[in-house]
Amino acid sequence: MLKITNRDNQRLKSARKVRDGKVDDLIFVEGVRLAQEVLQSDLEILDVLYTESFADTERGQKLLLKIQDNNHAAVSRNIFNSLSDTKNSQGIIVICRQPEIGQHFVDANLSSQKSSLVILLHQINNPANLGAILRTCEAVNVAGVILTVNSANAFSPKALRGAMGASLRVPMWTNADFFEALKWAKEKNLISVCADINATKSYLEIDWKKSRLLIFGSEAHGLTREERERIDESLLIPMDNDVESLNLAVACGVILFEARRQIEK
């Protein structure tokens, strides 16, 4: 067993760069569940770092055995804690290749799906919200997710934890221009619809059996007037007790499961 005891070890420096989003094509995966998701998604694993206490557990031994062909290294607990992105780490970090992303992956999945529902997230800046939305998107089997420029990184450690592996599988197109995405949707015969507090139609009144692009604006600012005017329809989620808005991930989940109900009806 190779053991790293120097905080300035080159492998640790490289792992920190990946953790901090400074390496474009690699992702920092922490925890047993996500490490297992990486294995199931057949992503290339470049490095595995763990604590000795993790390696001594039955769960740790089984997981490390599955990835035994890769370059493992034990890290002393105090140094591992400085590398970890969580307060109470389970004791394993995996550095792997980022899944392939791009417009053509959404195109390909859209063509093969029985129902065509694509999600456009415009400048969503909370990685935990983004992760939760991606998890819901996988649960309802959307054709793909589009993230515009200045949105949170779907592969940051916090977004990965929120998605619980979904971001490794959901077809994604990132760094898209908002209006280019709307143009693309028209070319694909997708009806664009956005959540808007001033809308007059409930999400229950939308025909989700039609191919659609469902759009959400940023948590802080929503969509601009110009952006809303370019969208075909708008909807709202009726609420009681003068509640004006829901958490973005919650609102997305409410709408997506109604869409799924209609599509499967």
CYANA upper distance limits for C-alpha pairs under 8 A (distance plus 0.5 A):
  1 MET  CA     72 HIS  CA      8.26
  1 MET  CA     73 ALA  CA      7.21
  1 MET  CA     74 ALA  CA      7.48
  2 LEU  CA     72 HIS  CA      7.66
  2 LEU  CA     73 ALA  CA      5.48
  2 LEU  CA     74 ALA  CA      6.60
  3 LYS  CA     73 ALA  CA      6.05
  3 LYS  CA     74 ALA  CA      5.07
  3 LYS  CA     75 VAL  CA      6.23
  3 LYS  CA     76 SER  CA      8.04
  4 ILE  CA      9 ASN  CA      7.76
  4 ILE  CA     73 ALA  CA      7.22
  4 ILE  CA     74 ALA  CA      6.57
  4 ILE  CA     75 VAL  CA      5.37
  4 ILE  CA     76 SER  CA      7.17
  5 THR  CA     75 VAL  CA      6.81
  5 THR  CA     76 SER  CA      6.32
  5 THR  CA     79 ILE  CA      7.80
  6 ASN  CA     79 ILE  CA      8.31
  7 ARG  CA     12 LEU  CA      7.57
  7 ARG  CA     79 ILE  CA      6.53
  8 ASP  CA     12 LEU  CA      7.32
  8 ASP  CA     13 LYS  CA      7.07
  9 ASN  CA     13 LYS  CA      6.87
 10 GLN  CA     14 SER  CA      6.65
 11 ARG  CA     15 ALA  CA      6.65
 12 LEU  CA     16 ARG  CA      6.66
 12 LEU  CA     83 LEU  CA      7.92
 13 LYS  CA     17 LYS  CA      6.94
 14 SER  CA     18 VAL  CA      6.97
 15 ALA  CA     19 ARG  CA      6.64
 15 ALA  CA     28 PHE  CA      7.76
 15 ALA  CA     83 LEU  CA      8.31
 15 ALA  CA     95 ILE  CA      7.55
 16 ARG  CA     20 ASP  CA      6.59
 16 ARG  CA     83 LEU  CA      7.03
 17 LYS  CA     21 GLY  CA      6.83
 17 LYS  CA     22 LYS  CA      5.61
 17 LYS  CA     23 VAL  CA      6.88
 18 VAL  CA     22 LYS  CA      6.14
 18 VAL  CA     23 VAL  CA      5.74
 18 VAL  CA     26 LEU  CA      6.79
 18 VAL  CA     27 ILE  CA      6.51
 18 VAL  CA     28 PHE  CA      6.33
 18 VAL  CA     95 ILE  CA      8.23
 19 ARG  CA     27 ILE  CA      7.57
 19 ARG  CA     28 PHE  CA      5.67
 19 ARG  CA     85 ASP  CA      8.14
 19 ARG  CA    156 SER  CA      7.77
 19 ARG  CA    157 PRO  CA      7.30
 20 ASP  CA    156 SER  CA      8.34
 21 GLY  CA     27 ILE  CA      8.38
 21 GLY  CA    156 SER  CA      7.24
 23 VAL  CA     27 ILE  CA      8.48
 25 ASP  CA     97 ARG  CA      6.49
 25 ASP  CA     98 GLN  CA      5.75
 26 LEU  CA     95 ILE  CA      7.30
 26 LEU  CA     96 CYS  CA      6.10
 26 LEU  CA     97 ARG  CA      5.09
 26 LEU  CA     98 GLN  CA      5.51
 27 ILE  CA     95 ILE  CA      6.31
 27 ILE  CA     96 CYS  CA      6.06
 27 ILE  CA     97 ARG  CA      6.71
 27 ILE  CA     98 GLN  CA      6.14
 27 ILE  CA    155 PHE  CA      6.84
 27 ILE  CA    156 SER  CA      7.73
 27 ILE  CA    157 PRO  CA      8.35
 28 PHE  CA     93 ILE  CA      7.57
 28 PHE  CA     94 VAL  CA      6.70
 28 PHE  CA     95 ILE  CA      5.54
 28 PHE  CA     96 CYS  CA      7.46
 28 PHE  CA    156 SER  CA      7.89
 28 PHE  CA    157 PRO  CA      6.68
 29 VAL  CA     34 LEU  CA      6.85
 29 VAL  CA     35 ALA  CA      6.98
 29 VAL  CA     93 ILE  CA      6.14
 29 VAL  CA     94 VAL  CA      5.54
 29 VAL  CA     95 ILE  CA      6.67
 29 VAL  CA     96 CYS  CA      8.15
 29 VAL  CA    157 PRO  CA      7.01
 29 VAL  CA    160 LEU  CA      7.99
 30 GLU  CA     34 LEU  CA      6.96
 30 GLU  CA     35 ALA  CA      7.26
 30 GLU  CA     84 SER  CA      8.10
 30 GLU  CA     85 ASP  CA      8.18
 30 GLU  CA     89 SER  CA      8.19
 30 GLU  CA     90 GLN  CA      8.41
 30 GLU  CA     91 GLY  CA      8.50
 30 GLU  CA     92 ILE  CA      6.43
 30 GLU  CA     93 ILE  CA      4.96
 30 GLU  CA     94 VAL  CA      6.80
 30 GLU  CA    157 PRO  CA      8.01
 31 GLY  CA     35 ALA  CA      6.62
 31 GLY  CA     89 SER  CA      7.37
 31 GLY  CA     90 GLN  CA      6.02
 31 GLY  CA     91 GLY  CA      7.38
 31 GLY  CA     92 ILE  CA      6.07
 31 GLY  CA     93 ILE  CA      6.96
 32 VAL  CA     36 GLN  CA      6.66
 32 VAL  CA     63 LEU  CA      8.30
 32 VAL  CA     90 GLN  CA      7.50
 32 VAL  CA     92 ILE  CA      7.37
 33 ARG  CA     37 GLU  CA      6.81
 33 ARG  CA    164 MET  CA      8.14
 34 LEU  CA     38 VAL  CA      6.73
 34 LEU  CA    161 ARG  CA      7.99
 34 LEU  CA    164 MET  CA      7.03
 34 LEU  CA    165 GLY  CA      6.56
 35 ALA  CA     39 LEU  CA      7.01
 35 ALA  CA     93 ILE  CA      8.12
 35 ALA  CA     94 VAL  CA      6.97
 36 GLN  CA     40 GLN  CA      6.77
 36 GLN  CA     63 LEU  CA      8.03
 37 GLU  CA     41 SER  CA      6.56
 37 GLU  CA    165 GLY  CA      6.15
 37 GLU  CA    168 LEU  CA      8.42
 38 VAL  CA     42 ASP  CA      6.84
 38 VAL  CA     43 LEU  CA      6.36
 38 VAL  CA     96 CYS  CA      8.43
 38 VAL  CA    165 GLY  CA      8.14
 38 VAL  CA    168 LEU  CA      8.04
 39 LEU  CA     43 LEU  CA      7.12
 39 LEU  CA     67 ILE  CA      8.47
 41 SER  CA    168 LEU  CA      7.34
 41 SER  CA    169 ARG  CA      7.78
 43 LEU  CA     96 CYS  CA      7.01
 43 LEU  CA     97 ARG  CA      6.51
 43 LEU  CA     98 GLN  CA      7.94
 43 LEU  CA     99 PRO  CA      7.45
 44 GLU  CA     96 CYS  CA      6.00
 44 GLU  CA     97 ARG  CA      5.86
 45 ILE  CA     70 ASN  CA      7.51
 45 ILE  CA     94 VAL  CA      7.50
 45 ILE  CA     95 ILE  CA      6.52
 45 ILE  CA     96 CYS  CA      4.71
 45 ILE  CA     97 ARG  CA      7.03
 46 LEU  CA     70 ASN  CA      7.51
 46 LEU  CA     71 ASN  CA      7.72
 46 LEU  CA     94 VAL  CA      8.19
 46 LEU  CA     95 ILE  CA      6.08
 46 LEU  CA     96 CYS  CA      5.78
 46 LEU  CA     97 ARG  CA      7.95
 47 ASP  CA     70 ASN  CA      7.28
 47 ASP  CA     71 ASN  CA      6.15
 47 ASP  CA     72 HIS  CA      6.96
 47 ASP  CA     94 VAL  CA      6.35
 47 ASP  CA     95 ILE  CA      5.55
 47 ASP  CA     96 CYS  CA      7.52
 48 VAL  CA     70 ASN  CA      7.78
 48 VAL  CA     71 ASN  CA      6.85
 48 VAL  CA     72 HIS  CA      5.35
 48 VAL  CA     73 ALA  CA      6.89
 48 VAL  CA     92 ILE  CA      7.81
 48 VAL  CA     93 ILE  CA      6.36
 48 VAL  CA     94 VAL  CA      5.16
 48 VAL  CA     95 ILE  CA      6.91
 49 LEU  CA     72 HIS  CA      6.57
 49 LEU  CA     73 ALA  CA      5.62
 49 LEU  CA     74 ALA  CA      6.31
 49 LEU  CA     75 VAL  CA      7.00
 49 LEU  CA     92 ILE  CA      6.31
 49 LEU  CA     93 ILE  CA      5.66
 49 LEU  CA     94 VAL  CA      6.96
 50 TYR  CA     54 PHE  CA      7.08
 50 TYR  CA     55 ALA  CA      7.66
 50 TYR  CA     72 HIS  CA      8.42
 50 TYR  CA     73 ALA  CA      7.04
 50 TYR  CA     74 ALA  CA      5.46
 50 TYR  CA     75 VAL  CA      6.27
 50 TYR  CA     80 PHE  CA      7.99
 50 TYR  CA     91 GLY  CA      5.77
 50 TYR  CA     92 ILE  CA      4.76
 50 TYR  CA     93 ILE  CA      6.69
 51 THR  CA     55 ALA  CA      7.02
 51 THR  CA     74 ALA  CA      5.76
 51 THR  CA     75 VAL  CA      5.67
 51 THR  CA     76 SER  CA      6.57
 51 THR  CA     77 ARG  CA      6.41
 51 THR  CA     80 PHE  CA      7.49
 51 THR  CA     91 GLY  CA      5.77
 51 THR  CA     92 ILE  CA      7.26
 52 GLU  CA     56 ASP  CA      6.74
 52 GLU  CA     74 ALA  CA      6.39
 52 GLU  CA     75 VAL  CA      7.62
 52 GLU  CA     76 SER  CA      7.78
 52 GLU  CA     77 ARG  CA      8.41
 53 SER  CA     57 THR  CA      7.24
 53 SER  CA     91 GLY  CA      8.16
 54 PHE  CA     59 ARG  CA      8.47
 54 PHE  CA     60 GLY  CA      5.81
 54 PHE  CA     61 GLN  CA      8.42
 54 PHE  CA     90 GLN  CA      7.72
 54 PHE  CA     91 GLY  CA      6.03
 54 PHE  CA     92 ILE  CA      7.67
 55 ALA  CA     60 GLY  CA      5.37
 55 ALA  CA     61 GLN  CA      6.01
 55 ALA  CA     64 LEU  CA      8.07
 56 ASP  CA     60 GLY  CA      7.15
 56 ASP  CA     61 GLN  CA      7.18
 57 THR  CA     61 GLN  CA      6.66
 58 GLU  CA     62 LYS  CA      6.72
 59 ARG  CA     63 LEU  CA      6.78
 60 GLY  CA     64 LEU  CA      6.54
 61 GLN  CA     65 LEU  CA      6.48
 62 LYS  CA     66 LYS  CA      7.01
 63 LEU  CA     67 ILE  CA      7.30
 64 LEU  CA     68 GLN  CA      6.26
 68 GLN  CA     72 HIS  CA      8.14
 75 VAL  CA     79 ILE  CA      7.12
 75 VAL  CA     80 PHE  CA      6.25
 76 SER  CA     80 PHE  CA      6.51
 77 ARG  CA     81 ASN  CA      6.57
 78 ASN  CA     82 SER  CA      7.15
 79 ILE  CA     83 LEU  CA      7.05
 80 PHE  CA     84 SER  CA      6.58
 80 PHE  CA     91 GLY  CA      8.11
 81 ASN  CA     89 SER  CA      8.00
 84 SER  CA     89 SER  CA      7.14
 84 SER  CA     93 ILE  CA      8.30
 85 ASP  CA     89 SER  CA      8.34
 85 ASP  CA    157 PRO  CA      7.52
 98 GLN  CA    155 PHE  CA      8.18
 98 GLN  CA    168 LEU  CA      8.36
 99 PRO  CA    168 LEU  CA      6.46
 99 PRO  CA    169 ARG  CA      8.19
101 ILE  CA    105 PHE  CA      6.95
101 ILE  CA    171 PRO  CA      7.14
101 ILE  CA    172 MET  CA      5.84
101 ILE  CA    173 TRP  CA      6.31
101 ILE  CA    174 THR  CA      7.82
102 GLY  CA    106 VAL  CA      7.58
102 GLY  CA    171 PRO  CA      8.38
102 GLY  CA    172 MET  CA      6.53
102 GLY  CA    173 TRP  CA      4.78
102 GLY  CA    174 THR  CA      7.05
103 GLN  CA    107 ASP  CA      6.72
103 GLN  CA    172 MET  CA      7.68
103 GLN  CA    173 TRP  CA      5.33
103 GLN  CA    174 THR  CA      8.44
104 HIS  CA    108 ALA  CA      6.52
105 PHE  CA    109 ASN  CA      6.78
105 PHE  CA    171 PRO  CA      6.24
105 PHE  CA    172 MET  CA      7.40
105 PHE  CA    173 TRP  CA      7.98
106 VAL  CA    110 LEU  CA      6.42
106 VAL  CA    143 ALA  CA      7.09
106 VAL  CA    144 GLY  CA      5.62
106 VAL  CA    145 VAL  CA      7.90
106 VAL  CA    171 PRO  CA      5.93
106 VAL  CA    172 MET  CA      6.72
106 VAL  CA    173 TRP  CA      7.21
107 ASP  CA    111 SER  CA      6.78
108 ALA  CA    112 SER  CA      7.07
109 ASN  CA    113 GLN  CA      6.65
109 ASN  CA    143 ALA  CA      6.11
109 ASN  CA    144 GLY  CA      7.62
109 ASN  CA    171 PRO  CA      7.83
110 LEU  CA    116 SER  CA      6.52
110 LEU  CA    117 LEU  CA      8.49
110 LEU  CA    143 ALA  CA      5.64
110 LEU  CA    144 GLY  CA      7.74
113 GLN  CA    143 ALA  CA      7.06
115 SER  CA    143 ALA  CA      8.39
115 SER  CA    209 LYS  CA      7.59
115 SER  CA    210 LYS  CA      8.38
115 SER  CA    211 SER  CA      7.25
115 SER  CA    263 ILE  CA      7.62
116 SER  CA    142 VAL  CA      7.77
116 SER  CA    143 ALA  CA      6.55
116 SER  CA    190 LEU  CA      8.34
116 SER  CA    210 LYS  CA      8.03
116 SER  CA    211 SER  CA      5.21
116 SER  CA    212 ARG  CA      6.93
117 LEU  CA    142 VAL  CA      5.95
117 LEU  CA    143 ALA  CA      6.17
117 LEU  CA    144 GLY  CA      7.96
117 LEU  CA    211 SER  CA      6.31
117 LEU  CA    212 ARG  CA      5.57
117 LEU  CA    213 LEU  CA      6.47
117 LEU  CA    214 LEU  CA      7.76
118 VAL  CA    142 VAL  CA      6.48
118 VAL  CA    143 ALA  CA      5.94
118 VAL  CA    144 GLY  CA      5.55
118 VAL  CA    145 VAL  CA      6.32
118 VAL  CA    146 ILE  CA      8.04
118 VAL  CA    212 ARG  CA      6.95
118 VAL  CA    213 LEU  CA      5.37
118 VAL  CA    214 LEU  CA      6.76
119 ILE  CA    142 VAL  CA      8.06
119 ILE  CA    144 GLY  CA      6.96
119 ILE  CA    145 VAL  CA      5.25
119 ILE  CA    146 ILE  CA      6.57
119 ILE  CA    213 LEU  CA      6.21
119 ILE  CA    214 LEU  CA      5.37
119 ILE  CA    215 ILE  CA      6.50
119 ILE  CA    216 PHE  CA      8.48
120 LEU  CA    145 VAL  CA      6.43
120 LEU  CA    146 ILE  CA      5.14
120 LEU  CA    147 LEU  CA      6.57
120 LEU  CA    148 THR  CA      8.15
120 LEU  CA    213 LEU  CA      7.20
120 LEU  CA    214 LEU  CA      6.50
120 LEU  CA    215 ILE  CA      5.17
120 LEU  CA    216 PHE  CA      6.89
121 LEU  CA    145 VAL  CA      7.96
121 LEU  CA    146 ILE  CA      6.60
121 LEU  CA    147 LEU  CA      5.53
121 LEU  CA    148 THR  CA      7.01
121 LEU  CA    151 SER  CA      8.24
121 LEU  CA    215 ILE  CA      6.52
121 LEU  CA    216 PHE  CA      5.69
121 LEU  CA    217 GLY  CA      6.77
121 LEU  CA    218 SER  CA      8.14
122 HIS  CA    147 LEU  CA      6.63
122 HIS  CA    148 THR  CA      5.65
122 HIS  CA    149 VAL  CA      8.21
122 HIS  CA    151 SER  CA      7.15
122 HIS  CA    178 PHE  CA      7.52
122 HIS  CA    215 ILE  CA      7.86
122 HIS  CA    216 PHE  CA      6.61
122 HIS  CA    217 GLY  CA      5.32
122 HIS  CA    218 SER  CA      6.43
122 HIS  CA    223 LEU  CA      8.49
123 GLN  CA    147 LEU  CA      7.78
123 GLN  CA    148 THR  CA      6.36
123 GLN  CA    149 VAL  CA      7.03
123 GLN  CA    150 ASN  CA      5.79
123 GLN  CA    151 SER  CA      4.51
123 GLN  CA    152 ALA  CA      7.73
123 GLN  CA    217 GLY  CA      7.05
123 GLN  CA    218 SER  CA      5.67
124 ILE  CA    130 LEU  CA      7.48
124 ILE  CA    147 LEU  CA      8.43
124 ILE  CA    150 ASN  CA      8.24
124 ILE  CA    151 SER  CA      5.27
124 ILE  CA    152 ALA  CA      6.47
124 ILE  CA    217 GLY  CA      7.24
124 ILE  CA    218 SER  CA      5.06
124 ILE  CA    219 GLU  CA      6.91
125 ASN  CA    130 LEU  CA      8.34
125 ASN  CA    150 ASN  CA      8.10
125 ASN  CA    151 SER  CA      5.80
125 ASN  CA    152 ALA  CA      5.20
125 ASN  CA    218 SER  CA      7.23
125 ASN  CA    219 GLU  CA      7.76
126 ASN  CA    130 LEU  CA      6.75
126 ASN  CA    152 ALA  CA      6.77
126 ASN  CA    219 GLU  CA      8.31
127 PRO  CA    131 GLY  CA      6.53
127 PRO  CA    152 ALA  CA      6.08
127 PRO  CA    153 ASN  CA      7.34
127 PRO  CA    154 ALA  CA      7.44
127 PRO  CA    156 SER  CA      7.86
127 PRO  CA    158 LYS  CA      6.45
127 PRO  CA    159 ALA  CA      5.07
127 PRO  CA    162 GLY  CA      8.28
128 ALA  CA    132 ALA  CA      6.75
128 ALA  CA    158 LYS  CA      6.43
128 ALA  CA    159 ALA  CA      5.67
128 ALA  CA    161 ARG  CA      8.29
128 ALA  CA    162 GLY  CA      5.86
129 ASN  CA    133 ILE  CA      6.66
129 ASN  CA    159 ALA  CA      8.14
129 ASN  CA    162 GLY  CA      7.89
129 ASN  CA    248 LEU  CA      7.31
129 ASN  CA    249 ALA  CA      5.91
130 LEU  CA    134 LEU  CA      6.73
130 LEU  CA    152 ALA  CA      7.82
130 LEU  CA    154 ALA  CA      7.31
130 LEU  CA    159 ALA  CA      6.67
130 LEU  CA    162 GLY  CA      7.99
130 LEU  CA    163 ALA  CA      8.16
130 LEU  CA    249 ALA  CA      7.80
131 GLY  CA    135 ARG  CA      6.79
131 GLY  CA    154 ALA  CA      7.35
131 GLY  CA    158 LYS  CA      8.09
131 GLY  CA    159 ALA  CA      4.86
131 GLY  CA    160 LEU  CA      6.58
131 GLY  CA    161 ARG  CA      7.42
131 GLY  CA    162 GLY  CA      4.64
131 GLY  CA    163 ALA  CA      4.47
131 GLY  CA    164 MET  CA      8.13
131 GLY  CA    167 SER  CA      7.91
132 ALA  CA    136 THR  CA      6.86
132 ALA  CA    159 ALA  CA      8.30
132 ALA  CA    162 GLY  CA      5.54
132 ALA  CA    163 ALA  CA      5.74
132 ALA  CA    249 ALA  CA      6.58
133 ILE  CA    137 CYS  CA      6.57
133 ILE  CA    163 ALA  CA      7.84
133 ILE  CA    249 ALA  CA      5.80
133 ILE  CA    252 CYS  CA      7.27
133 ILE  CA    253 GLY  CA      7.69
134 LEU  CA    138 GLU  CA      6.79
134 LEU  CA    145 VAL  CA      8.40
134 LEU  CA    163 ALA  CA      6.13
134 LEU  CA    166 ALA  CA      6.52
134 LEU  CA    167 SER  CA      6.69
134 LEU  CA    170 VAL  CA      7.83
135 ARG  CA    139 ALA  CA      6.82
135 ARG  CA    162 GLY  CA      7.94
135 ARG  CA    163 ALA  CA      5.16
135 ARG  CA    164 MET  CA      7.22
135 ARG  CA    165 GLY  CA      8.16
135 ARG  CA    166 ALA  CA      5.66
135 ARG  CA    167 SER  CA      7.91
136 THR  CA    140 VAL  CA      6.87
136 THR  CA    253 GLY  CA      6.71
136 THR  CA    256 LEU  CA      8.31
137 CYS  CA    141 ASN  CA      6.49
137 CYS  CA    142 VAL  CA      5.99
137 CYS  CA    145 VAL  CA      8.44
137 CYS  CA    170 VAL  CA      8.12
137 CYS  CA    256 LEU  CA      8.10
138 GLU  CA    142 VAL  CA      6.89
138 GLU  CA    166 ALA  CA      6.57
138 GLU  CA    169 ARG  CA      8.49
138 GLU  CA    170 VAL  CA      6.71
140 VAL  CA    256 LEU  CA      7.41
140 VAL  CA    257 PHE  CA      7.28
140 VAL  CA    260 ARG  CA      6.71
143 ALA  CA    171 PRO  CA      7.66
144 GLY  CA    170 VAL  CA      6.80
144 GLY  CA    171 PRO  CA      5.33
144 GLY  CA    172 MET  CA      6.23
144 GLY  CA    173 TRP  CA      8.31
145 VAL  CA    170 VAL  CA      7.80
145 VAL  CA    171 PRO  CA      6.88
145 VAL  CA    172 MET  CA      5.41
145 VAL  CA    173 TRP  CA      6.90
146 ILE  CA    172 MET  CA      6.30
146 ILE  CA    173 TRP  CA      5.26
146 ILE  CA    174 THR  CA      6.36
146 ILE  CA    176 ALA  CA      7.47
146 ILE  CA    181 ALA  CA      8.38
147 LEU  CA    151 SER  CA      6.78
147 LEU  CA    172 MET  CA      8.05
147 LEU  CA    173 TRP  CA      6.71
147 LEU  CA    174 THR  CA      5.12
147 LEU  CA    175 ASN  CA      6.42
147 LEU  CA    176 ALA  CA      6.61
148 THR  CA    174 THR  CA      6.57
148 THR  CA    175 ASN  CA      5.21
148 THR  CA    176 ALA  CA      4.83
148 THR  CA    177 ASP  CA      6.13
148 THR  CA    178 PHE  CA      6.47
149 VAL  CA    174 THR  CA      7.76
149 VAL  CA    175 ASN  CA      4.62
149 VAL  CA    176 ALA  CA      6.12
149 VAL  CA    177 ASP  CA      6.76
149 VAL  CA    178 PHE  CA      8.44
150 ASN  CA    175 ASN  CA      7.69
151 SER  CA    175 ASN  CA      8.06
153 ASN  CA    159 ALA  CA      7.75
154 ALA  CA    159 ALA  CA      6.05
154 ALA  CA    160 LEU  CA      7.34
154 ALA  CA    167 SER  CA      7.29
155 PHE  CA    159 ALA  CA      6.56
155 PHE  CA    160 LEU  CA      6.13
155 PHE  CA    167 SER  CA      7.67
156 SER  CA    160 LEU  CA      6.54
157 PRO  CA    161 ARG  CA      6.75
158 LYS  CA    162 GLY  CA      6.82
159 ALA  CA    163 ALA  CA      6.61
160 LEU  CA    164 MET  CA      6.65
160 LEU  CA    165 GLY  CA      7.06
160 LEU  CA    167 SER  CA      7.16
161 ARG  CA    165 GLY  CA      8.01
163 ALA  CA    167 SER  CA      6.49
165 GLY  CA    169 ARG  CA      7.82
166 ALA  CA    170 VAL  CA      6.47
176 ALA  CA    180 GLU  CA      7.71
176 ALA  CA    181 ALA  CA      7.09
177 ASP  CA    181 ALA  CA      6.61
178 PHE  CA    182 LEU  CA      6.96
179 PHE  CA    183 LYS  CA      6.71
180 GLU  CA    184 TRP  CA      6.63
181 ALA  CA    185 ALA  CA      6.68
182 LEU  CA    186 LYS  CA      6.93
182 LEU  CA    192 SER  CA      7.96
182 LEU  CA    230 ARG  CA      8.45
182 LEU  CA    231 ILE  CA      8.25
183 LYS  CA    187 GLU  CA      6.91
184 TRP  CA    188 LYS  CA      6.82
185 ALA  CA    189 ASN  CA      6.66
185 ALA  CA    190 LEU  CA      5.53
185 ALA  CA    191 ILE  CA      7.77
185 ALA  CA    192 SER  CA      7.80
185 ALA  CA    213 LEU  CA      7.27
186 LYS  CA    190 LEU  CA      6.13
186 LYS  CA    191 ILE  CA      7.61
189 ASN  CA    211 SER  CA      7.57
190 LEU  CA    210 LYS  CA      8.43
190 LEU  CA    211 SER  CA      5.49
190 LEU  CA    212 ARG  CA      4.99
190 LEU  CA    213 LEU  CA      6.24
191 ILE  CA    210 LYS  CA      8.14
191 ILE  CA    211 SER  CA      6.76
191 ILE  CA    212 ARG  CA      5.01
191 ILE  CA    213 LEU  CA      6.39
191 ILE  CA    232 ASP  CA      6.87
191 ILE  CA    233 GLU  CA      8.30
192 SER  CA    212 ARG  CA      6.20
192 SER  CA    213 LEU  CA      5.08
192 SER  CA    214 LEU  CA      6.58
192 SER  CA    215 ILE  CA      7.68
192 SER  CA    231 ILE  CA      5.96
192 SER  CA    232 ASP  CA      5.64
192 SER  CA    233 GLU  CA      6.83
193 VAL  CA    212 ARG  CA      7.62
193 VAL  CA    213 LEU  CA      6.69
193 VAL  CA    214 LEU  CA      5.65
193 VAL  CA    215 ILE  CA      6.54
193 VAL  CA    231 ILE  CA      6.62
193 VAL  CA    232 ASP  CA      6.39
193 VAL  CA    233 GLU  CA      5.06
193 VAL  CA    234 SER  CA      5.64
193 VAL  CA    235 LEU  CA      7.63
194 CYS  CA    214 LEU  CA      6.29
194 CYS  CA    215 ILE  CA      5.08
194 CYS  CA    216 PHE  CA      6.52
194 CYS  CA    228 ARG  CA      8.14
194 CYS  CA    231 ILE  CA      7.62
194 CYS  CA    233 GLU  CA      7.07
194 CYS  CA    234 SER  CA      5.29
194 CYS  CA    235 LEU  CA      6.69
195 ALA  CA    199 ALA  CA      8.19
195 ALA  CA    215 ILE  CA      7.34
195 ALA  CA    216 PHE  CA      6.70
195 ALA  CA    234 SER  CA      6.26
195 ALA  CA    235 LEU  CA      5.51
195 ALA  CA    236 LEU  CA      6.08
195 ALA  CA    237 ILE  CA      8.48
196 ASP  CA    234 SER  CA      6.47
196 ASP  CA    235 LEU  CA      6.30
196 ASP  CA    236 LEU  CA      6.16
197 ILE  CA    235 LEU  CA      8.23
197 ILE  CA    236 LEU  CA      6.25
197 ILE  CA    244 GLU  CA      8.08
197 ILE  CA    245 SER  CA      8.20
198 ASN  CA    236 LEU  CA      7.97
199 ALA  CA    234 SER  CA      6.06
199 ALA  CA    235 LEU  CA      5.67
199 ALA  CA    236 LEU  CA      6.16
200 THR  CA    234 SER  CA      8.33
200 THR  CA    235 LEU  CA      7.25
200 THR  CA    236 LEU  CA      7.61
201 LYS  CA    205 GLU  CA      6.85
201 LYS  CA    206 ILE  CA      8.08
201 LYS  CA    234 SER  CA      7.59
201 LYS  CA    235 LEU  CA      5.61
201 LYS  CA    236 LEU  CA      6.80
202 SER  CA    206 ILE  CA      7.56
202 SER  CA    235 LEU  CA      5.85
202 SER  CA    236 LEU  CA      5.49
202 SER  CA    237 ILE  CA      6.32
202 SER  CA    238 PRO  CA      7.12
203 TYR  CA    235 LEU  CA      5.88
203 TYR  CA    236 LEU  CA      6.28
203 TYR  CA    237 ILE  CA      6.50
203 TYR  CA    255 ILE  CA      6.97
203 TYR  CA    258 GLU  CA      8.39
204 LEU  CA    258 GLU  CA      7.55
206 ILE  CA    235 LEU  CA      8.25
207 ASP  CA    262 GLN  CA      8.27
208 TRP  CA    212 ARG  CA      7.77
208 TRP  CA    259 ALA  CA      5.63
208 TRP  CA    260 ARG  CA      8.36
208 TRP  CA    262 GLN  CA      6.71
208 TRP  CA    263 ILE  CA      6.94
209 LYS  CA    259 ALA  CA      8.08
209 LYS  CA    262 GLN  CA      6.99
209 LYS  CA    263 ILE  CA      5.68
216 PHE  CA    222 GLY  CA      7.73
216 PHE  CA    223 LEU  CA      8.22
217 GLY  CA    221 HIS  CA      7.58
217 GLY  CA    222 GLY  CA      4.60
217 GLY  CA    223 LEU  CA      5.47
218 SER  CA    222 GLY  CA      5.17
218 SER  CA    223 LEU  CA      7.61
219 GLU  CA    247 ASN  CA      8.48
219 GLU  CA    248 LEU  CA      7.00
223 LEU  CA    227 GLU  CA      6.47
223 LEU  CA    228 ARG  CA      6.77
224 THR  CA    228 ARG  CA      6.74
225 ARG  CA    229 GLU  CA      6.65
226 GLU  CA    230 ARG  CA      7.10
227 GLU  CA    231 ILE  CA      7.34
237 ILE  CA    251 ALA  CA      8.19
239 MET  CA    243 VAL  CA      6.56
239 MET  CA    244 GLU  CA      7.83
246 LEU  CA    250 VAL  CA      6.89
246 LEU  CA    251 ALA  CA      6.26
247 ASN  CA    251 ALA  CA      6.68
248 LEU  CA    252 CYS  CA      6.61
249 ALA  CA    253 GLY  CA      6.66
250 VAL  CA    254 VAL  CA      6.74
251 ALA  CA    255 ILE  CA      6.87
252 CYS  CA    256 LEU  CA      6.52
253 GLY  CA    257 PHE  CA      6.62
254 VAL  CA    258 GLU  CA      7.03
255 ILE  CA    259 ALA  CA      6.74
256 LEU  CA    260 ARG  CA      6.67
257 PHE  CA    261 ARG  CA      6.58
258 GLU  CA    262 GLN  CA      6.82
259 ALA  CA    263 ILE  CA      6.64
260 ARG  CA    264 GLU  CA      6.56
261 ARG  CA    265 LYS  CA      6.49
